[in-house]
Amino acid sequence: MIGFFNYTPDLFWPIKDLMRVMWLLLSIGWVIFGLGAFSLLGGCSKSKEEKARVLNYVGFESYVDTFVDSSKKNHRPLEVSELVIRFGTAEEVKEKSKVSAALAICTTGSEVPTIVVDQQWWENKLPSLTESKSVAEEILFHELGHCLLNRKHLDGTAPGKEIPGSIMYPKYIPGKIYAENKQEYYRELFTGVWAVLRLFEENLALSKAPISYQTETEESTVD
Ligand SMILES: [Zn+2]
């Protein structure tokens, strides 16, 4: 019996050691799992933050709304899922655009399409221009053309007119000219075609369905 009692601890010690080792392994496992879960949670909250930053154009909503609305009217419906429009300094705009007279600049690439507007100019100089609302729109639509439509600059005049033929004209279009030809500029921006398509579509609408024609009529009375 004594021998048995003496023997028993020797028999169970390795088992106890094994249990200790298992307990240790289990603890390490929990720690690793915990760290993994934590980093996953961290990842989720990070992507949430990024999503919140992706669509941010506070103060410029009306321009983006008009842009999207115009895309629909010109049969190129656009959904804006990623865009940032924000103010910056004149130096930042000039540095990004590498043009000394730039008022706003669009940057794309791997980042969220971002438009930086020269705040000083927007708040102090723009209001004093004639047709300042049209000028503001023209500037932003030009940049939105780069950022959302992937359009490049386009030189040249409109068919039969001595005015720039596109919002993507590399230089500033006087506000009065832009305002007087706004529908044509919209059309060209989304379709790449000046007024020719309008004539074509009106004829098509008259001969087939009234929907497009009515849209055109409504559209031309907006301004
Ligand atoms: Zn440009």
Residues whose N, C-alpha, C, O or C-beta is under 5 A from the ligand:
A	BS01	ZN	none
